[in-house]
Amino acid sequence: MNEMPNLEQASAMTSSKISAKMVQVFYGDNQAIKDVDIEIQPRSVTAFIGPSGCGKSTFLRTLNRMNDTIDICRVEGSIEIDGEDIYDAKVDPVQLRAKVGMVFQKPNPFPKSIYDNVAYGPRIHGMARNKSQLDDIVASSLQKAGLWEEVKNRLDEPGTGMSGGQQQRLCIARAIAVSPEVILMDEPCSALDPIATAKVEELIDELRENYTIVIVTHSMQQAARVSQRTAFFHLGILVEEGSTQDIFTNPKDKRTQDYITGRFG
Amino acid sequence: MSLFWLVVIVLAIALVGYVVGRARALASAGGDMRDLHSLPSYYGANVAMKAAVPAFLILVLWLLVQPFVIHSNISDMIPEGTIGEGSSLGLVMAEVRRTAEGLENAVAAGQISDDFARNARSDFTDITTRLKEAGQIVTSQITQPIMRAAQSYRIMLSTGNFYMSIVVLLAAIAGALWGIRETKADFRARNTVERGIQVILFSAALIAVLTTLGIVLSLVFNTVEFFRLYPAMDFFFGLTWSPSFSGRGGSSELGILPLLWGTFYISFVALAVAVPVGLFAAVYLSEYASSRVRAVAKPMLEILAGIPTIVYGLFALLTVGPMLLSVFGEDGLGIMKAGTAVMTAGLVMGIMLIPFVSSLSDDIINAVPQAMRDGSYGLGATKSETVKQVILPAALPGIVGAILLAASRAIGETMIVVLGAGAAARLSLNPFEAMTTVTAKIVSQLTGDADFASPVALVAFALGMTLFVVTLGLNIVALYIVRKYREQYD
């Protein structure tokens, strides 16, 4: 990564949503992430690209401390969201995850009804005072996820009975329902067909207005279509980060160029 | 020829067949393995299989059928009149068999000559005394018809065994020769061996199924016999269990309800202990425990499953019973009279079932996809929220199946009940009173010298049949639920 001038870094810090400095992640003795510095802008889509095993998913999961569920995983360095260190001992990872939602690679609706899937988060966080308020949260989340028209008449049916694309949008609705500020998406379209993918991408573009979105993807076209900024990871190192247009048209690093032109990866 | 040597010889023939078949196959291809259809060992195995399998099949069938043939021949020799009062043909036949064995053993030990054993008549020589002197077990005075029958029994047995050896050996040799004749370079030995292996595996499965059928049939005949002597209505709906061993069951009251009540009451207490503890242990082990704790705790828990139930029974009798008595007995609350009670047996049986419930539930909880947990944690749920709202509902059908399987074990448990629950058949709600179960009563009906023709003994089979039907039903329901659960994630 090219060294940014100090002045620019300082100005980026004040406006960025997430600020990671010198982040190291270890699985036992293996170092999966090395010296990652990145600023993620609010209300925009940032894409992480890179070959398999480059650490982009691992880094994504450090942003809401999902790696805490893995015994042997250890994180060093500092990650701040809105200027607050999320690895501080005072921070409750459970609260953090309500603020930083996550959508996974494979759609994973709970074996419950569509309504209960979306209401799951608001219920455990006590976000609705009564049933009608909960109904409103569910309806507006499904509307934001672009699923309302398709499911409004069958909210009692199991979420597992829908198509893959619908399931993934349900998972996005489920994440939105707890009103997060950041949504992390780990290859959200890798299990979907092109039409479902197009719908989810459209949705991501709409969600950008209200949320900070970080998306890991294997598809460079997808990164180019949905993101404003792109970060390229290789072998646990953040090689290059910049506006999506710059990365794809004018990469500074040779490795980035080789990857986006398909010479490896 | 003894059975052992017969088996050894057949195996030797098969081994020789293997070597010859292999060599012949190689020779037929001019020593070049590549010209054979199959690997040389397959030709050898083909010969060995054809030598051993039919021979052993004949051996087993012969051993099964021969006793029936001899029995029916010999029993014709015994005149109706010689069967004494209070005796039966079965008892006389047992006497005949004992005498025949006595003669055989005495001859083998050199105490009487073979000629004497064949021809001696009990009215001329005192055969009873001579057999007793030879150290053989003879229960009563051997009469002339019994001696005759025993002598022909002995002769038939030895000729039968002689012919059996001949036939089995001939079958082995013929099979080996057949296999060797087939052995040519283009013979598809590999496919033949594959078919043979399929047959062998199938017969293994068949034995398991047939045994189950055999068990059911043996219960059915005796149960039918029981219901001929004792009215079914009284058995299924009777409220009293008081067998009378003396009067040939005439004054016995054999109602199953007190026993079923005891069985279900004790099982209920056991499950009330085992289900929460086992389930919570499973949740802890699969969701909370670190891999190091799990590596130690899981085998420790499963050691419980390896303890023989009689040891649990001792634990109930010597530790749990007195402990409960000190709290609820006369020195304490005064509602418990003796250490043996429903509570004692139920608690100990519950402990026995903990590993059963926990290890099955643990497997089922682990089968819930990690994606479910991730989804829940990703929404900011805590571990216990995730367990309660996502994992347990997803695993519930499987857990119910595990509980039903545990229930059928509890219903069939015997030793803990015999030692921990007492022997009184009683219809009572007080869990601190002694009660008894179906299984414990089966044991007490059949141990002792009860006559097998009386309802007091035969009732054991009706009890066993009832138990079999109940546990079979539970198992079917459990398997149905478990299978339905599996479909959810496949």
Interface residues (C-beta under 8 A of the other chain):
Chain A: N64 M66 T69 D71 V94 Q95 L96 R97 A98 K99 G101 M102 V103 F104 K106 N108 P109 F110 P111 K112 Y120 G121 I124 H125 C171 R174 A175 V178
Chain B: S290 S291 P369 A371 M372 R373 D374 G375 S376 Y377 G378 L379 G380 A381 T382 E385 Q389 V390 P393 A394 Q488
